């Protein structure tokens, strides 16, 4: 018999169903109340009913749960000091889009050794999220694989669609059914219209293929997600956080019938891919808010316990503790300093 299917597939391995994983790592009633409350507060900020700024801050990606918990403990303490002006949400990204190839994140390859134990990765991810929610640390996550939200989405307070996937129909449809606010990044070349189109699409209802909690292929029907906004991350040619860029974005949002609410990513194109310039970008954005800008509602910072980054190498056990293995990050001391400074300056707003 001539074979015509799966000619380039080496294996198909079943994984644990979402409903089974949720039984292993259940969400408490207190956790559900906390996540629901966090989402509502973020919605209020996005819709500018709450004048605080949301700051999504944390490692570029999570590879070490112990490090993530230590970071969360520090962030929780800092949050109590700045909460009247800044809503801190921890960046807890388990999946990484790659320009070509590379480590795809904790869910895809939790042992960082190319064994791709995805069921194990899903378990580690959900276990960590449950721990963070029990600490009352709200969580932000990038939505990359359309299957994984069924495993972890109930624990997330805010989600991002990255620059490489904002133009993807699959991710726009996915965002239309998610239960939390979503930020769409502009394209890697700086194109804003890609993100605006994505926001319009995500606000609409859709029908598409996905999985249910039992892991069965299903038709997913969504009502549309009204809580979407744009994330300016700069482009390959220039950053886009300066006053003229913000004004242009406001005009584009208004022209497309969208709420003028903007998050600025202090990393990526806005820092010219130099992590050390993130404080400079943040200061310039805070300048605009203090001067009276009403549309800037959030900031994003790539931050870790220690600065810089490192390559995984042949022996993952020899990685330096507290250092990113993907994009370079500012360290905790710098993070605390710039957030406290932003808090101090924002207190002086009229």
Secondary structure, DSSP 8 states (H G I E B T S, - for coil): ----SSTT---------HHHHHHHT---HHHHHHHHHHHHHHHHHHTTSS-SEEEEEE-SS---HHHHHHHHHHHHHHHHHHTTTEEEEEE-------SSSS---TTT-TTSSS---HHHHHHHHHHHHHHHHHTT--EEEE--STTTHHHHGGG-SEEEE-TTTTT-HHHHHHHHT-SSEEEEE--TT--SHHHHHHHHHHHS--EEEEE-TT--EEEEE----S-EEEEE---SS----SHHHHHHHHHHHHHTT----EEEESSGGGGTT-GGGHHHHHHHHHHHHHTT-SSEEEEEEEB-SSSBB----S-GGG--TT-BSSS-BB-HHHHHHHHHHHHHHHTT--
